[in-house]
Amino acid sequence: MKFQIEDLKKLLNSVQKNRINHIYIKSPKFELNINKTDFLNKSLPNYETLVQEQQTVDNMIEQEQIISTSTEEIKNQISENYSTIVSPMVGTFYRSPAPNEESFVKQNDMIQQTQTVCIIEAMKLMNEIESEVNGEVTEILVKDGDIVDCGQALMKVKILN
């Protein structure tokens, strides 16, 4: 008689249903050893190990809370120190007043409040966009000639007091 997969499934179900912890079957061409007690003894940690692992998990949670708190503080500091100049309308972004003229501002330029930083062309009208803060242009987020949407970030400014 050959031992088939179906036979093995039936045997495993029977072992589980009847709560058998150990079974050993041997024939000239086949040997099967199922020992659930070894697995249970190896897989269940002792009480001391569980306590140590719980303390480790508690420490990790505490460290994660400290890290998330400090990350929030850093984000708050960054948001307090930077301002974003946004487009008030849909249109075409221009860095200079005319094609062959110098840009209103460049990266790392110092700007004053109410200083014109760019132009947005909308319906053939040129609308000057002014800075709302004193600071340093740290990043220009849009390329000259790009179409911009209302509310789109144009420049990032580091606020100086």
Secondary structure, 3 states (H helix, E strand, C coil): CCCCHHHHHHHHHHHHHCCCCEEEEEECCEEEEEEHHHHHHHHCCCHHHHHHHHHHHHHHHHHHHHHHHHHHHHHHHHHHHEEEEECCCCEEEECCCCCCCCCCCCCCCEECCCCEEEEEEECCEEEEEECCCCEEEEEECCCCCCEECCCCEEEEEEECC
